[in-house]
Each structure stands twice: as structure tokens, then as C-alpha cells.
Amino acid sequence: MAQRIAVLREEAAGERRVAATPETVKKYIALGATVAVEAGAGIGASVSDAAFADAGAEIGPRAQVVAGADIILGIQGPEVASLAGAKPGAWLVAGLNPFAEKARMEAYAAAGIEALAMEWMPRITRAQSMDILSSQSNLAGYKAVLLAAAEYGRAFPMMMTAAGTVSAARAFIMGVGVAGLQAIATARRLGAQVSATDVRSATKEQIQSLGAKPIFVENVKGIEGEGSGGYATEMSEEYQKAQAELVSAHIAKQDIVITTALIPGRPAPRLISDAQIATMRAGSVIVDLAAESGGNVEGAVSGKTIEKHGVKIIGAKNMAGTLAADSSALFSRNLYNFLSAFWDKEAGKPVLDAEIGDAIRVTQGGKIVSARLLG
């Protein structure tokens, strides 16, 4: 019997993305699946019910869509009550935030749902096209610069006019992962003088390749900052002290600062203190892309813009979601790439291997099975 794939309308406040598009609906049907989409699921991402129906999806209320579902797709993990009627052992494929939502993971287990956390996709070559963190962070880095430009009371590029010269804005990017690299590229395109730093020494060449100036702690040996899977890890006290001194001297000269540092499963590292904010000139702007995870910037508030010492601090929240059409297109392709890569034609359904299955599986068989949550 054909696999039934259900696509839900997101429940989280302000979440406009959707986990499938007409493009991926057609592809799932080509695999031999049937697709049901909750009415209104795509409205926030500019996808109408009619567009989903034209692609071959069944449209209906949530209870009808979930009934008999083998696979449920989402952007963020729904409340367990929303999954009532799914088949026993049905897959929930979404960004689940398992560390912060452990009670919800336990509820999924009790309900017999096999929850697969897409943000735990291993960073290996064959899984790159399935990586929701990279696709969404790319857009977040871009939007962070646009937000900074909108709040900044001056121009980004240098402008030479008959009335005099306008100096270029100076932008400093802290954390050079996917979001940071896109922030560098976007700030450069807008004409800013850009510098960047990261705890991983390997990123220096990436910064230079984008035309920005690398700002790195020198003469602190044996500290590379490279954690497992290409993520940054926490630094020694010696490095943190040296970095704080370097940043303090540099940040005082900056007009725009964008922080992007995250450590999976842990609170965001503090990069900028109140005292450092106080050294920046009035009218400067800081965008904290880690605000939802505790913040890189002292005083940052997720989802709000505050002002301290004359400096505006934007606590970014769901930045990719503010570009809902593009972020939905990329996210939905990540999900399709994942499911199609493991689609067994004979079984008529996806069958995971151990490398990826063990990495992303949170619940199975009525219990939490992820070593990352149990350890």
C-alpha cells in the first residue's frame, strides 16, 4: 500500500514556513506515495491550497490529513495531540529541538511516533543536500545584514558626492559558519568594510576569499576550535581571555556587528559584554542570531530590538522564517532529498541506514532512543 505523507500547517506563533511545496509534492507522488496537505498550510509561504491540489495533493483539515499517515512532515515539531490518527510507528520528520523540548520527545515516544530530528543530520558529504541547518542559516545570515541596514541610520557603501564623502560602514561578523559566511558576502555586496572572526583557524581563508579581513587571536597554541562534524566547540580560558581583549579593541571601531555562534545542545556562548557594547558609538547596530539559544550578546532579547548605550541590539528570532517562500522551498527540498535517498522501491517506503538513522532518530518503539538525550 502506498505511503501516506502528511504535511501539517505549522502551530508555532509566527511560523510561516511549510514543509512541502508543489514541487516536492509531485516528486513524492512520483516515488509512489500519496500526499495530504492540511488546508492553509502554505499560506504564509505564498503557496495556495489550489497549488497543492494541482500538484496532486489531497487537501483537508488536520484530522483528515493525519489519519492513516505513515510519514508526517513539519518545520517545527507539533504538539503530540496533532498527530492523533497517524499509523503506529509513523515517522515525524521535522526540526524538533530535542534538547529544549525533551518533554515533547517523551510524549512522541508514548504516542508510538518515530521522531526524526532533521537538525541532527550528520555533516557528511552524502547528507549535505539534507541539511536543514545549512539551508536555513544561509538565509538567516542574509536577512541579518538587511535588518542591520534597516536599523542603521547611515549608508553602507562609501558615497562620493558634491556635498562631501560618506564613509563606508564597518561590519564585523562573529562566527563564520554558513550564516556568517552569507552575512560577510551580503555586507560586502552592500558596500561595507567587512571583518570577521571565528574560533576555528580553518575559516581564515574562507573570510579572505570573500574579501573580508580576518580578525584572529594569534600566538595561542593548540587551539583550533573545531568540534565534531565541523561545528565550533568551546575554547579554553586562555583563548577566551585573549579573544575578549582582541574583540574589545576591534568592536569599538565597528558600526555593525552580527553574531552567529552556536554550540549544538548547549547555550550560545557569550561573545559581547555590556561593557563592550558601551565602547561602540551611538547609532551602531548589533544583530544576535543566537538570541533564541540564550544569546551571544549580553542583554539581547529574542524577538525584540532593544537599545543599550545608544546601540541597537536586535535579538533575532526565526530569521529564515521571515523569508518564508524561499526558506520553505529549501527546507522542503532537504526533506525530499532525505526521504528519496532512502526510498526502497521494493518496500515502497524509505528505509534508513545506521549512520544517518542512528544520528537523527530521537524516539522509536515507545521510548527515547537517542544517545544524545540519554547520555
Backbone torsions as a table, in degrees:
resi	resn	phi	psi	omega
1	MET	NA	139.4	-175.8
2	ALA	-62.4	141.3	175.3
3	GLN	-65.5	135.7	177.3
4	ARG	-101.1	118.8	-179.9
5	ILE	-105.6	123.1	-179.3
6	ALA	-106.5	136.7	178.5
7	VAL	-118.8	119.4	-173.8
8	LEU	-98.0	152.2	169.9
9	ARG	-75.7	132.5	-174.7
10	GLU	-66.3	141.5	-176.8
11	GLU	-95.6	-28.0	-173.6
12	ALA	-63.5	140.4	-179.3
13	ALA	-59.3	129.0	177.0
14	GLY	80.1	-1.5	-179.0
15	GLU	-81.5	113.9	-175.3
16	ARG	-104.8	-8.8	-176.8
17	ARG	-75.1	164.2	176.8
18	VAL	-136.9	147.2	-170.1
19	ALA	-86.6	3.0	174.8
20	ALA	-148.0	159.7	175.3
21	THR	-131.5	166.9	176.3
22	PRO	-54.6	-34.0	177.9
23	GLU	-60.2	-49.3	-177.4
24	THR	-75.9	-28.7	175.2
25	VAL	-58.1	-47.2	178.8
26	LYS	-59.9	-38.9	-178.7
27	LYS	-69.3	-38.7	176.9
28	TYR	-64.2	-41.2	178.9
29	ILE	-63.9	-36.4	177.5
30	ALA	-64.5	-27.3	176.7
31	LEU	-74.8	-16.4	-178.9
32	GLY	110.2	5.6	179.7
33	ALA	-89.1	164.5	167.1
34	THR	-108.1	150.3	-175.9
35	VAL	-127.6	131.6	175.8
36	ALA	-122.3	132.4	-177.1
37	VAL	-120.7	130.4	177.7
38	GLU	-64.3	135.9	-179.6
39	ALA	-54.8	131.3	178.2
40	GLY	83.8	1.9	-175.4
41	ALA	-61.3	-32.1	-174.4
42	GLY	-100.1	2.1	-173.2
43	ILE	-57.6	-45.1	-177.9
44	GLY	-65.0	-20.8	179.9
45	ALA	-105.3	16.8	177.5
46	SER	64.5	33.9	175.4
47	VAL	-118.3	118.0	-176.6
48	SER	-82.3	160.7	173.6
49	ASP	-59.6	-36.9	-179.6
50	ALA	-62.9	-37.2	179.3
51	ALA	-66.2	-39.2	176.3
52	PHE	-66.5	-42.3	-179.9
53	ALA	-63.2	-41.1	178.6
54	ASP	-62.6	-28.4	179.1
55	ALA	-80.1	-8.9	176.8
56	GLY	110.8	7.0	-178.8
57	ALA	-85.4	149.5	169.7
58	GLU	-81.9	135.6	179.5
59	ILE	-114.1	135.1	179.6
60	GLY	-172.6	-178.3	176.9
61	PRO	-69.4	164.8	-174.2
62	ARG	-56.2	-48.2	-176.3
63	ALA	-58.3	-39.9	-180.0
64	GLN	-69.0	-40.0	-177.6
65	VAL	-67.3	-41.7	-176.6
66	VAL	-77.5	-26.8	-176.0
67	ALA	-54.5	120.7	178.0
68	GLY	74.8	12.4	-176.9
69	ALA	-69.9	138.5	173.7
70	ASP	-93.0	-33.7	-178.0
71	ILE	-135.7	130.8	179.3
72	ILE	-118.0	126.1	-178.1
73	LEU	-105.1	139.9	177.5
74	GLY	-150.8	164.1	171.5
75	ILE	-84.6	-55.1	174.0
76	GLN	-114.8	154.6	-177.9
77	GLY	-65.5	128.3	179.3
78	PRO	-79.8	167.3	171.6
79	GLU	-64.0	146.9	-175.4
80	VAL	-62.2	-29.3	180.0
81	ALA	-62.5	-26.4	-179.3
82	SER	-72.7	-11.3	-176.3
83	LEU	-100.9	4.7	-179.6
84	ALA	-60.4	131.8	-179.9
85	GLY	103.8	-13.3	176.7
86	ALA	-68.7	158.0	179.6
87	LYS	-65.8	150.3	174.7
88	PRO	-58.2	131.3	-178.7
89	GLY	81.5	8.7	179.0
90	ALA	-58.4	145.0	177.7
91	TRP	-83.5	137.9	167.2
92	LEU	-112.3	115.5	-174.9
93	VAL	-115.1	109.7	-174.5
94	ALA	-167.8	178.2	168.1
95	GLY	-84.7	113.0	-166.6
96	LEU	-105.8	-14.4	-178.6
97	ASN	50.1	57.0	-170.9
98	PRO	-61.2	-36.1	-177.9
99	PHE	-64.2	-42.9	-178.0
100	ALA	-82.0	-20.1	-175.6
101	GLU	-118.8	45.2	-175.9
102	LYS	-63.1	-36.4	178.9
103	ALA	-62.4	-37.6	177.9
104	ARG	-68.2	-37.0	177.5
105	MET	-62.6	-39.5	177.8
106	GLU	-64.6	-36.3	177.9
107	ALA	-67.3	-39.6	176.6
108	TYR	-61.0	-44.0	180.0
109	ALA	-60.3	-46.2	-178.7
110	ALA	-62.9	-29.3	-179.6
111	ALA	-84.9	-1.8	179.3
112	GLY	80.7	16.9	179.4
113	ILE	-85.5	138.0	172.2
114	GLU	-94.8	102.0	-174.9
115	ALA	-90.0	127.9	-179.2
116	LEU	-118.0	113.8	-176.4
117	ALA	-87.0	105.3	-174.8
118	MET	-67.8	-23.3	178.1
119	GLU	-72.6	-9.7	176.9
120	TRP	-95.4	11.1	177.4
121	MET	-56.3	126.5	-179.2
122	PRO	-63.9	143.9	-179.4
123	ARG	-87.4	77.2	176.5
124	ILE	-121.9	161.1	-172.5
125	THR	-55.7	-46.3	-174.1
126	ARG	-72.7	-12.5	-179.3
127	ALA	-103.7	4.9	-176.9
128	GLN	-58.3	-39.7	-177.8
129	SER	-74.9	-5.3	179.9
130	MET	-104.7	-0.5	-168.6
131	ASP	-82.9	98.9	-178.7
132	ILE	-69.4	-30.5	-179.9
133	LEU	-62.8	-42.7	-179.3
134	SER	-67.9	-45.3	-176.7
135	SER	-65.1	-39.0	-177.9
136	GLN	-79.5	-34.9	178.5
137	SER	-66.1	-33.5	178.3
138	ASN	-58.6	-46.1	179.0
139	LEU	-70.7	-35.2	179.3
140	ALA	-63.7	-40.8	178.7
141	GLY	-63.8	-39.6	177.1
142	TYR	-63.4	-48.8	-176.0
143	LYS	-67.9	-30.6	179.1
144	ALA	-59.6	-40.4	179.4
145	VAL	-68.5	-40.1	178.5
146	LEU	-64.0	-39.1	177.4
147	LEU	-63.7	-43.6	179.1
148	ALA	-61.3	-43.1	-179.6
149	ALA	-63.4	-36.9	-179.3
150	ALA	-69.1	-33.9	-178.6
151	GLU	-86.2	-23.3	-176.4
152	TYR	-74.4	130.9	-174.5
153	GLY	-84.8	16.2	-179.7
154	ARG	-136.4	173.0	179.4
155	ALA	-79.9	155.8	174.8
156	PHE	-81.6	-50.9	-175.6
157	PRO	-83.4	158.6	171.1
158	MET	-69.6	136.3	179.7
159	MET	-129.8	126.3	177.7
160	MET	-104.0	115.8	-176.7
161	THR	-128.1	169.2	178.3
162	ALA	-63.8	-23.1	-179.6
163	ALA	-90.0	-0.2	-179.6
164	GLY	128.4	177.2	-175.8
165	THR	-100.5	134.8	172.7
166	VAL	-97.9	121.9	-178.2
167	SER	-72.8	149.2	177.8
168	ALA	-68.8	145.0	174.9
169	ALA	-68.1	148.3	177.1
170	ARG	-106.8	119.1	-176.1
171	ALA	-115.2	135.7	-178.0
172	PHE	-122.9	121.1	-178.5
173	ILE	-105.1	123.2	-178.7
174	MET	-110.0	109.0	-175.1
175	GLY	105.5	111.5	-172.2
176	VAL	-115.4	58.6	168.3
177	GLY	-89.4	-153.0	-178.8
178	VAL	-61.3	-46.5	-179.3
179	ALA	-64.3	-43.3	-179.1
180	GLY	-63.8	-41.9	179.3
181	LEU	-63.5	-41.1	178.9
182	GLN	-68.5	-35.7	176.8
183	ALA	-63.2	-41.6	177.1
184	ILE	-59.8	-50.1	-177.0
185	ALA	-61.8	-40.9	-178.1
186	THR	-69.7	-44.1	178.9
187	ALA	-62.9	-36.7	177.3
188	ARG	-66.0	-42.3	-179.9
189	ARG	-63.4	-30.1	178.8
190	LEU	-82.3	-5.2	173.5
191	GLY	98.7	10.0	179.7
192	ALA	-78.5	157.0	168.3
193	GLN	-85.2	118.0	-168.5
194	VAL	-114.6	135.8	171.1
195	SER	-128.8	161.1	-176.8
196	ALA	-154.4	156.1	177.5
197	THR	-141.8	159.4	178.3
198	ASP	-160.0	157.0	177.5
199	VAL	-79.8	-12.2	-179.5
200	ARG	-95.0	115.2	-176.0
201	SER	-62.5	-25.6	-178.5
202	ALA	-65.4	-17.1	-177.4
203	THR	-81.0	-9.9	-177.5
204	LYS	-57.2	-44.1	-179.8
205	GLU	-66.9	-35.0	178.2
206	GLN	-64.6	-41.9	178.6
207	ILE	-61.0	-46.9	-179.1
208	GLN	-65.3	-34.5	-178.4
209	SER	-65.6	-23.0	178.8
210	LEU	-94.4	4.7	176.4
211	GLY	84.1	16.6	178.9
212	ALA	-104.2	165.1	-179.1
213	LYS	-96.2	123.4	178.5
214	PRO	-78.0	135.9	177.3
215	ILE	-117.8	104.5	-173.6
216	PHE	-130.4	147.6	172.2
217	VAL	-69.6	129.5	178.5
218	GLU	-109.2	160.4	173.2
219	ASN	63.2	26.9	170.5
220	VAL	-116.5	101.2	-167.6
221	LYS	-79.5	153.8	170.9
222	GLY	72.4	16.7	-179.3
223	ILE	-121.9	107.2	-177.5
224	GLU	-105.7	-23.6	177.0
225	GLY	74.6	13.4	-176.6
226	GLU	-97.2	113.2	177.3
227	GLY	-91.6	-173.8	-180.0
228	SER	-67.6	143.9	176.6
229	GLY	71.2	16.5	178.1
230	GLY	86.2	2.5	178.5
231	TYR	-84.8	155.5	173.9
232	ALA	-74.1	155.3	176.2
233	THR	-126.3	172.0	-178.1
234	GLU	-71.9	149.2	-176.2
235	MET	-98.1	164.9	175.3
236	SER	-70.0	164.2	178.2
237	GLU	-61.5	-36.9	-180.0
238	GLU	-61.1	-45.6	-179.4
239	TYR	-67.4	-43.5	-178.7
240	GLN	-59.4	-39.3	179.0
241	LYS	-66.5	-44.7	-179.7
242	ALA	-65.3	-39.2	179.7
243	GLN	-66.4	-41.3	-180.0
244	ALA	-60.3	-40.6	179.1
245	GLU	-66.0	-42.8	-179.7
246	LEU	-65.2	-46.4	-178.6
247	VAL	-63.9	-40.9	-179.2
248	SER	-58.3	-42.2	-179.9
249	ALA	-69.4	-35.9	-174.8
250	HIS	-81.6	-40.7	-172.0
251	ILE	-66.6	-27.7	-179.3
252	ALA	-63.3	-19.8	-177.4
253	LYS	-99.0	0.7	-172.3
254	GLN	-96.7	149.6	175.6
255	ASP	-96.6	-35.8	-178.3
256	ILE	-127.7	132.1	173.2
257	VAL	-129.3	131.7	177.2
258	ILE	-124.3	122.4	-179.0
259	THR	-108.2	137.7	-173.4
260	THR	-134.0	10.7	-169.1
261	ALA	-77.2	124.4	176.6
262	LEU	-135.6	145.3	173.5
263	ILE	-121.8	115.8	-174.5
264	PRO	-52.5	129.4	176.0
265	GLY	80.7	3.2	-178.3
266	ARG	-134.1	159.0	176.5
267	PRO	-60.1	148.9	179.7
268	ALA	-60.9	139.0	179.4
269	PRO	-69.6	142.9	178.4
270	ARG	-78.6	120.1	-178.1
271	LEU	-108.5	-31.2	-175.1
272	ILE	-128.6	124.8	-180.0
273	SER	-93.8	166.9	177.1
274	ASP	-60.0	-38.4	179.8
275	ALA	-63.3	-36.8	178.1
276	GLN	-70.4	-37.8	176.4
277	ILE	-58.9	-39.9	-177.1
278	ALA	-63.9	-20.1	179.7
279	THR	-83.4	-13.1	-178.7
280	MET	-79.4	152.0	-177.7
281	ARG	-76.3	151.6	180.0
282	ALA	-57.8	139.3	-179.0
283	GLY	95.8	-8.2	177.0
284	SER	-70.4	162.3	-176.1
285	VAL	-132.1	135.6	173.4
286	ILE	-119.3	132.4	173.5
287	VAL	-114.4	118.8	-179.0
288	ASP	-101.9	101.2	-179.2
289	LEU	-75.5	-9.3	179.2
290	ALA	-102.3	14.1	-174.4
291	ALA	-58.8	-34.0	-179.0
292	GLU	-69.2	-19.6	-178.7
293	SER	-107.0	24.4	177.9
294	GLY	109.8	-22.4	173.4
295	GLY	90.1	138.6	171.5
296	ASN	-83.7	-17.3	-172.2
297	VAL	-114.7	127.7	179.1
298	GLU	-60.4	126.0	178.9
299	GLY	92.7	-9.8	180.0
300	ALA	-63.5	141.2	-179.4
301	VAL	-122.3	121.7	-178.2
302	SER	-57.8	127.1	176.9
303	GLY	83.4	4.6	-178.4
304	LYS	-132.3	154.6	172.4
305	THR	-109.6	121.4	179.8
306	ILE	-119.5	169.4	178.2
307	GLU	-128.2	129.0	177.5
308	LYS	-134.8	130.1	179.4
309	HIS	55.0	31.4	179.8
310	GLY	80.5	5.0	-178.7
311	VAL	-107.9	130.6	176.7
312	LYS	-83.4	131.4	179.8
313	ILE	-119.7	114.1	-178.8
314	ILE	-96.1	114.8	176.3
315	GLY	-87.8	95.3	-173.6
316	ALA	-63.2	142.4	176.7
317	LYS	-140.3	122.9	178.2
318	ASN	47.3	56.6	-175.9
319	MET	-62.4	-41.0	179.0
320	ALA	-61.5	-34.6	-179.5
321	GLY	-65.7	-19.1	176.9
322	THR	-76.4	-11.4	174.0
323	LEU	-115.2	59.2	-164.2
324	ALA	-60.2	-38.5	-177.1
325	ALA	-65.2	-49.6	-178.9
326	ASP	-70.4	-42.5	-178.1
327	SER	-66.8	-34.2	176.0
328	SER	-66.3	-41.0	179.3
329	ALA	-60.7	-43.5	-178.8
330	LEU	-72.0	-43.9	-179.4
331	PHE	-61.8	-44.6	-177.9
332	SER	-65.3	-34.3	175.6
333	ARG	-68.6	-37.1	174.8
334	ASN	-57.3	-45.6	-179.4
335	LEU	-65.1	-43.7	179.0
336	TYR	-63.5	-44.2	-179.7
337	ASN	-59.4	-37.0	177.9
338	PHE	-66.2	-55.0	-176.0
339	LEU	-65.9	-41.2	-178.0
340	SER	-68.5	-31.6	-179.7
341	ALA	-64.5	-26.4	-178.0
342	PHE	-110.2	11.2	-177.2
343	TRP	-71.8	119.3	178.4
344	ASP	-94.2	112.5	-175.6
345	LYS	-62.6	-38.1	-179.1
346	GLU	-68.9	-41.3	179.9
347	ALA	-78.8	-21.7	-179.2
348	GLY	72.2	24.9	-179.3
349	LYS	-160.0	165.7	178.0
350	PRO	-77.3	141.8	178.3
351	VAL	-128.8	115.3	-174.7
352	LEU	-80.0	149.6	170.8
353	ASP	-91.6	173.7	-174.8
354	ALA	-70.1	-38.7	-173.9
355	GLU	-59.5	-48.8	-179.2
356	ILE	-88.3	-39.8	-179.6
357	GLY	-58.2	-47.7	-179.3
358	ASP	-66.9	-27.6	-178.1
359	ALA	-73.3	-38.3	-171.9
360	ILE	-105.7	-12.3	-176.4
361	ARG	-76.1	122.9	-179.6
362	VAL	-100.1	-44.3	-178.9
363	THR	-129.9	151.5	177.0
364	GLN	-168.6	141.4	175.8
365	GLY	60.4	32.6	176.1
366	GLY	83.1	11.4	179.3
367	LYS	-149.7	164.2	173.7
368	ILE	-76.5	129.5	-176.1
369	VAL	-119.4	-6.5	-177.7
370	SER	-72.1	125.8	177.2
371	ALA	-63.3	-27.4	-178.6
372	ARG	-68.8	-30.2	176.6
373	LEU	-89.5	-28.0	-177.3
374	LEU	-85.6	-23.9	-175.3
375	GLY	-73.3	NA	NA
